[in-house]
Amino acid sequence: MSTQNIAILVFILISINYRMDMVCFACSILAMNQEVWENQWQDVIRQLQKQLPSQKFNAWIHPIHAKKDKHTITIYAPSKFFIRGLKEDCGTIIGAIVGDVFDADTKIEYQVSLTEAKNAPASNQNKTSSKTNTQSNIDGAIDSRFTFKNFVVGSSNEFAFAACQAVADKPGESYNPLYLHGGVGLGKTHLIHAISNQLAQKSDIKVAYRTGEQFTNELIKAIGSRSTDTFREHYRKVDVLIIDDVQFIAGKTSTQEEFFHTFNALHEVRKQIILVSDRNPHDMSHLEERLRSRFNWGLVADIQPPNLETRLAILASKADLAGITLDQDVAYLLASRITNNVRELEGALTRLTAFSHLTNQTINMDMAKNVLREQLNVVVRSVNIEDIQKRVAEYYGIPPKEMRSSKRSRNIAFPRQVAMYASKELTQSSLPEIGEQFGGRDHTTILYAHRKIEHKRQEDKVFDDEIEHLLTTLQG
C-alpha cells in the first residue's frame, strides 16, 4: 500500500472516530438535558407536596405526568373533567412554582392523554376519559365520548338531533348543507362529534373536521408557502366537510372566497357539508351574501336552551359519566338555577365532585349551596316558611291555615303550591323540612309543586312576572 493511500486511510479512520465522538457527545448532552428536566420537574412536585394538603396533592398532583418542549411544559391528565378541577384548584400554585423552578417565560399547557397520564384513578379512566378518535378516515380531532347514544334529547334539541342522525345515516343525501346554530354550551359540538364518530365506522367515507379558525389559518399558511393548490385538493377530496364556529370566517375576504369555491365543488358532487355556528345565517354580520344564501340551501336547525326536565336528564347523564351518585334534591337545585348553559351545569357538577373528593364529604344540599353559592346565587335570607305562607295566603285571599290543610280544591291547592315553591327558593330548608311545615307532606309533594310552578313560569310570561314580583316582595 502506498504512503498516500495509508495517509488517506488514517484520515478516514480519524474522521470516523471524530464523528462517533461527536454523536456520543450529542447523546450525552441530550441525556444530561433530560436528567436536568426530570430533576427540575421533581423539584416542582416536591414543592407542591409541601404546599398542598395531602388530600389535594393525592387527588390532583399524583395522577399527572409532564413533558417539556423548549419553553412549554405540557401536563397530561386522565380527562377533561380532571383538567378542569386541576386548573381550578391548583392551577395558580402550579404556575407560580413552575415560574420559580424554570424560566419566567415557561408556558404551561394541559392535555388529556390516557397513555401519558400516570396512576390515573380507574374511575376517571373508565367514566370520564376524553379520547381522540384516530380512525384513518377522520381528518381532525374528534372526541370519541360524544355519541348519539349518550346525547340527552329534549324538546329543545330533538329536531337538530334527528337531522344529525339522518345526515350520519346518509351523508350527502338527506340535508345538504346541514346548518346547526345555538348558544354556547347547548350541545352543538356533541352532535357533530357524534356524526363523525358514526361515520368513522364507514371506512369508505373520508371526513374532515375543522373549526373556522383552523380552516382560516391553514389557508393563510398555504398562501404563504404557495401551496394553495394542495390546500384546495385536500378539502375537495373529502366526502364530509364539517366546519365548527363557521362565523369565524365572516369578514375575512380570502377565506370566504376560498370557502365559497370549496362549498360549490363539494355540493355539486353531493358531498355532505355540515356547518355549525352560534347564530342564524341571517344574523351573521360581514358574511358575503352568496355564502349566506348557500348556508340556507339545505336545512337550518337551531338548538334552544334545555327545559327543566332535560337539564335534570343531562345532569343525571353527566353524573353517571363521572361515576358519581347525585342526590335528587341537589340535581334539582342545579337544574332549576342553571338554566341556559349545559357546560355550566357540567362545571357545577365538576366543582361539587372535586370538593366532595378532597374533603371526603357526601354531596348534599348544604354543600351544594355553599360550594356553588355564587354560581347559584344562593343567599341566606331572613324570611321563614311561616312568613311565606302568610304572605302568599294574603296575596291569593285565603286563610293562612289552609297552607297546612288537606283540602285539594284549586283555589286552595294552587296558592299552597306557590308557597311551597317560594319556600324552596327562598329558604335553606330541606324538602322534608318544608313538607313538615305544610301539614306533614312528603318531600315528593314539595318537589312536584316546585316543578309545576317552574313549568308554568316558563310557559306563561304574565305568571312569571307575577311570581317574580311576589318573590321580590317576600325578600323585602
C-alpha positions in Angstrom: 0.0 0.0 0.0 1.4 3.4 -1.0 2.2 6.1 1.5 -0.6 8.3 0.0 -3.2 5.5 0.5 -2.1 4.9 4.1 -2.5 8.6 4.8 -5.9 8.6 3.3 -6.9 5.6 5.3 -5.6 7.2 8.5 -7.6 10.3 7.8 -10.8 8.4 7.2 -10.3 6.4 10.5 -9.7 9.7 12.4 -12.8 11.2 10.8 -15.0 8.3 11.7 -13.7 8.3 15.2 -14.3 12.0 15.4 -17.9 11.7 14.2 -18.5 8.9 16.6 -17.2 11.0 19.4 -19.5 13.9 18.3 -22.5 11.5 18.2 -21.7 10.3 21.7 -21.2 13.8 22.9 -24.6 14.8 21.4 -26.2 11.8 23.1 -24.6 12.8 26.4 -25.9 16.3 26.1 -29.5 15.0 25.4 -29.2 12.6 28.4 -28.0 15.5 30.6 -30.8 17.7 29.4 -33.4 15.0 30.1 -31.9 14.4 33.5 -31.9 18.2 34.3 -35.6 18.4 33.2 -36.6 15.4 35.3 -34.8 16.8 38.4 -36.5 20.2 37.9 -39.9 18.6 37.5 -39.4 16.5 40.6 -38.5 19.8 42.4 -41.8 21.2 41.3 -43.6 18.1 42.6 -41.7 18.2 45.9 -42.7 21.9 46.4 -46.3 21.1 45.5 -46.3 18.3 48.1 -45.0 20.7 50.7 -47.5 23.5 50.0 -50.7 21.4 49.3 -52.7 19.5 51.8 -52.1 15.7 51.4 -55.6 15.0 50.2 -55.4 17.7 47.5 -51.9 16.6 46.4 -53.0 12.9 46.2 -56.2 13.9 44.3 -54.8 16.3 41.7 -51.0 16.0 41.5 -50.3 12.3 41.9 -52.1 11.3 38.7 -50.5 13.8 36.4 -47.4 13.5 34.2 -45.5 16.2 32.3 -43.1 16.7 29.3 -41.1 19.7 28.3 -40.5 21.1 24.8 -38.4 24.2 24.6 -40.3 26.8 26.6 -43.6 24.8 27.1 -44.4 22.3 29.7 -47.3 20.0 28.8 -49.1 18.5 31.8 -51.0 15.3 30.9 -54.1 14.3 32.9 -56.7 11.5 32.7 -59.6 13.5 31.4 -61.0 17.0 30.6 -63.2 16.6 33.7 -60.0 16.1 35.7 -58.1 19.0 34.0 -60.9 21.5 34.9 -60.7 20.6 38.5 -56.9 20.6 38.5 -56.7 24.0 37.0 -59.4 25.4 39.2 -57.9 24.0 42.5 -54.1 24.0 41.7 -53.5 26.0 38.5 -52.3 29.1 40.3 -49.8 27.4 42.6 -48.5 25.2 39.8 -47.9 28.3 37.7 -46.1 30.0 40.5 -43.8 27.1 41.3 -43.0 26.4 37.6 -42.1 30.1 37.2 -39.7 29.8 40.1 -38.1 26.5 39.0 -37.9 27.1 35.3 -37.6 30.3 33.2 -40.1 33.0 33.8 -41.4 32.7 30.2 -42.1 29.0 30.5 -45.7 28.2 29.4 -48.0 25.5 30.8 -50.4 23.6 28.7 -52.8 20.9 29.7 -53.7 17.8 27.6 -55.7 14.7 28.0 -53.8 11.5 27.3 -54.5 8.1 28.7 -51.1 6.8 27.6 -49.2 9.7 29.1 -51.1 10.1 32.4 -49.6 8.0 35.2 -51.6 6.4 38.0 -54.9 7.9 36.8 -57.8 6.8 39.0 -59.6 3.8 37.5 -63.0 5.6 37.9 -61.8 8.5 35.8 -60.3 6.3 33.1 -63.5 4.3 32.8 -66.0 7.1 33.1 -64.6 10.5 32.1 -61.7 9.9 29.7 -61.7 12.1 26.6 -60.1 10.1 23.8 -59.4 11.5 20.4 -60.7 9.4 17.5 -57.8 8.2 15.4 -59.7 6.4 12.7 -57.8 6.7 9.4 -60.8 8.2 7.6 -61.3 11.0 10.1 -59.1 14.1 9.5 -59.4 16.2 12.7 -59.6 15.9 16.4 -62.9 14.1 17.3 -63.8 13.2 20.9 -64.9 9.5 20.9 -67.0 10.1 24.1 -69.6 12.1 22.2 -72.2 9.7 20.5 -75.8 9.8 19.6 -76.4 7.2 22.3 -75.3 9.5 25.2 -76.8 12.7 23.9 -79.8 13.7 26.0 -82.7 14.6 23.8 -85.4 17.0 24.8 -87.9 19.3 23.2 -85.2 22.0 22.8 -82.9 19.9 20.6 -84.9 16.9 19.2 -85.2 18.5 15.7 -81.5 19.1 15.5 -80.8 15.6 16.9 -83.0 13.9 14.3 -81.4 16.0 11.5 -77.9 15.0 12.6 -78.9 11.3 12.7 -80.3 11.5 9.2 -77.1 13.1 7.9 -74.9 10.5 9.6 -77.0 7.7 8.1 -77.0 9.1 4.6 -74.4 11.8 4.1 -74.9 13.9 1.0 -78.5 12.7 0.6 -80.7 13.9 3.4 -79.9 17.6 4.2 -77.0 19.4 2.4 -75.8 21.6 3.8 -76.8 21.0 7.4 -76.5 24.2 9.4 -76.7 23.9 13.2 -76.9 27.0 15.4 -77.5 27.8 19.0 -76.0 29.5 22.1 -72.8 28.4 23.9 -72.9 25.1 25.7 -76.1 23.7 24.3 -74.8 20.5 22.6 -73.8 21.6 19.0 -70.3 20.2 19.4 -71.6 17.0 20.9 -73.8 16.4 17.9 -71.2 17.0 15.2 -68.7 14.8 17.1 -71.5 12.1 17.2 -71.9 12.4 13.4 -68.1 12.0 13.0 -67.9 9.0 15.3 -70.7 7.2 13.5 -69.1 8.0 10.1 -65.8 6.7 11.5 -67.3 3.2 11.3 -67.6 3.6 7.5 -64.1 3.2 6.1 -65.1 4.4 2.6 -66.2 7.8 3.8 -63.5 10.4 4.4 -64.4 13.1 7.0 -62.6 16.5 7.5 -63.4 18.3 10.7 -62.1 21.9 11.3 -63.1 25.0 13.2 -63.5 28.2 11.2 -60.2 29.4 12.8 -58.3 26.3 11.8 -59.6 26.5 8.2 -58.5 30.1 8.0 -55.1 29.5 9.5 -54.5 26.6 7.1 -55.4 28.8 4.2 -53.1 31.6 5.4 -50.2 29.1 5.7 -51.0 27.7 2.2 -50.9 31.2 0.7 -47.6 32.0 2.5 -46.0 28.7 1.2 -47.6 29.0 -2.2 -49.3 25.7 -1.8 -53.0 26.7 -2.2 -53.5 24.1 -4.9 -52.6 21.4 -2.4 -54.9 23.0 0.1 -57.8 23.0 -2.3 -57.2 19.5 -3.5 -57.2 18.3 0.2 -60.6 19.7 1.0 -62.2 18.9 -2.3 -61.5 15.2 -2.0 -63.4 14.6 1.3 -66.8 13.1 1.5 -68.0 15.1 4.5 -66.7 18.5 5.5 -67.6 19.8 9.0 -66.8 23.4 9.9 -67.4 24.4 13.6 -67.7 28.0 14.5 -68.1 28.9 10.9 -68.9 32.5 11.9 -65.2 33.0 12.3 -64.7 33.3 8.5 -67.1 36.2 8.3 -65.3 39.4 7.3 -62.2 37.5 6.1 -62.3 38.1 2.3 -59.7 35.5 1.2 -61.2 32.8 3.5 -64.7 33.4 2.3 -63.6 33.4 -1.3 -61.8 30.0 -0.9 -64.7 28.5 1.2 -67.2 29.6 -1.4 -65.4 27.6 -4.1 -64.8 24.6 -1.8 -68.5 24.7 -0.9 -69.6 24.7 -4.6 -67.1 21.9 -5.5 -68.4 19.6 -2.8 -72.0 20.4 -3.2 -72.0 19.8 -6.9 -70.9 16.2 -6.4 -73.3 15.6 -3.5 -70.6 15.6 -0.8 -72.0 16.4 2.7 -71.3 19.8 4.2 -72.1 20.5 7.9 -71.8 24.0 9.3 -72.0 25.0 13.0 -72.4 28.5 14.4 -73.6 30.4 17.4 -76.1 32.3 15.2 -78.5 32.0 12.3 -77.0 32.8 8.9 -79.3 35.8 8.6 -77.8 37.2 11.8 -74.2 36.8 10.8 -72.7 40.2 10.1 -69.9 40.7 7.5 -70.8 37.4 5.7 -70.9 37.6 2.0 -74.4 37.3 0.6 -73.5 34.5 -1.7 -72.3 32.4 1.3 -75.4 33.4 3.3 -77.6 32.1 0.5 -75.7 28.8 0.3 -75.9 28.3 4.1 -79.6 28.3 3.7 -79.8 25.9 0.8 -80.2 22.8 2.9 -81.6 22.5 6.5 -81.1 25.2 9.2 -81.7 23.7 12.6 -81.4 25.6 15.9 -80.9 24.3 19.5 -82.6 26.1 22.3 -81.7 26.1 26.0 -83.0 22.9 27.6 -86.1 22.9 29.7 -86.0 21.7 33.3 -86.7 18.1 32.6 -84.0 18.0 30.0 -81.5 19.7 32.3 -82.2 17.1 35.0 -81.6 14.3 32.5 -78.4 15.9 31.3 -77.2 16.2 34.9 -78.0 12.5 35.5 -76.1 11.6 32.4 -73.0 13.7 33.3 -73.0 12.3 36.9 -73.2 8.8 35.5 -70.3 9.5 33.1 -68.3 10.9 36.1 -69.1 7.8 38.2 -70.9 9.7 41.0 -74.3 9.5 42.6 -76.1 12.8 42.7 -78.9 13.4 45.2 -82.2 14.3 43.5 -82.6 17.5 45.5 -79.1 18.6 44.6 -79.8 17.8 40.9 -83.0 19.8 41.1 -81.2 22.8 42.7 -78.6 22.9 40.0 -81.1 22.3 37.1 -83.5 25.0 38.4 -80.8 27.7 38.9 -78.5 27.0 35.9 -80.9 27.3 33.0 -79.1 28.4 29.9 -75.9 26.5 29.5 -75.2 22.8 29.7 -71.5 23.5 30.2 -72.2 25.5 33.3 -74.2 22.5 34.6 -71.2 20.2 34.0 -68.9 22.8 35.6 -71.0 23.0 38.7 -71.0 19.2 38.9 -67.2 19.2 38.5 -66.8 21.6 41.4 -69.1 19.5 43.7 -67.3 16.3 42.8 -63.9 17.8 43.4 -64.9 19.3 46.7 -66.5 16.0 47.8 -63.4 14.0 46.8 -61.0 16.4 48.5 -62.9 16.7 51.8 -64.4 13.2 51.9 -67.9 14.7 52.3 -71.1 13.4 50.7 -72.6 15.8 48.2 -75.8 17.2 49.7 -77.9 20.4 49.6 -75.8 22.3 52.2 -72.6 21.5 50.4 -74.0 22.5 47.0 -75.3 25.8 48.3 -72.0 26.6 50.0 -69.7 25.5 47.2 -71.8 26.9 44.4 -73.2 29.9 46.2 -72.0 32.5 43.6 -73.0 30.4 40.6 -76.4 29.5 42.1 -76.9 33.0 43.6 -77.8 31.4 46.9 -78.1 33.9 49.7 -79.1 33.2 53.3 -82.3 35.1 53.8 -84.2 36.0 57.0 -87.6 35.0 55.6 -89.0 31.8 57.0 -91.6 29.4 55.8 -94.4 30.7 58.1 -93.8 34.2 56.7 -94.1 32.9 53.2 -97.3 31.0 54.0 -98.9 34.2 55.4 -97.8 36.4 52.6 -98.9 34.0 49.8 -102.2 33.3 51.5 -102.8 37.0 51.8 -101.9 37.5 48.1 -104.4 34.9 47.0 -107.0 35.8 49.5 -107.2 32.5 51.5 -106.7 31.9 55.3 -103.1 31.0 56.2 -104.2 27.8 58.0 -105.2 26.4 54.6 -101.5 26.1 53.8 -101.4 23.1 56.2 -104.8 21.7 55.5 -105.6 18.6 53.4 -108.1 20.5 51.1 -107.4 19.9 47.4 -109.7 22.4 45.7 -107.9 24.5 43.2 -108.4 27.8 45.0 -106.5 26.3 47.9 -104.1 23.8 46.3 -102.6 26.3 43.8 -101.6 29.0 46.4 -100.3 26.2 48.6 -98.0 25.1 45.7 -96.8 28.7 45.1 -95.9 28.9 48.8 -94.1 25.5 48.6 -92.2 26.9 45.5 -91.3 30.1 47.3 -90.2 28.2 50.4 -87.8 26.1 48.4 -86.5 29.2 46.5 -86.1 31.5 49.5 -85.1 29.3 52.4 -82.3 26.9 53.3 -84.8 24.3 54.5 -84.6 20.8 53.0 -87.6 19.3 51.2 -88.7 17.1 54.2 -88.4 20.2 56.4 -90.6 22.2 54.0 -93.1 19.3 53.8 -93.4 19.2 57.6 -94.4 22.9 57.6 -97.2 22.2 55.1 -99.1 19.7 57.2 -96.5 16.9 57.2 -96.5 16.4 53.4 -93.9 14.1 51.7 -90.8 15.7 50.1 -92.0 14.5 46.7 -95.1 16.7 47.0 -92.8 19.7 47.5 -90.7 18.7 44.5 -93.8 18.2 42.4 -95.2 21.7 43.4 -91.9 23.3 42.6 -91.7 21.7 39.2 -95.3 22.7 38.4 -94.8 26.3 39.3 -91.4 26.4 37.5 -93.0 25.0 34.3 -95.9 27.4 34.5 -93.4 30.3 34.8 -91.6 29.2 31.7 -94.9 28.8 29.7 -96.7 32.0 31.0 -94.9 35.3 30.9 -97.6 37.1 32.9 -97.5 34.4 35.6 -93.7 34.5 35.6 -93.8 38.3 36.3 -96.4 37.7 39.0 -94.2 35.2 40.8 -91.1 37.3 40.4 -92.9 40.2 42.0 -94.1 38.0 44.8 -90.6 36.6 45.5 -89.1 40.1 45.5 -91.8 41.3 47.9 -91.1 38.3 50.2 -87.4 39.1 50.3 -88.1 42.8 51.1 
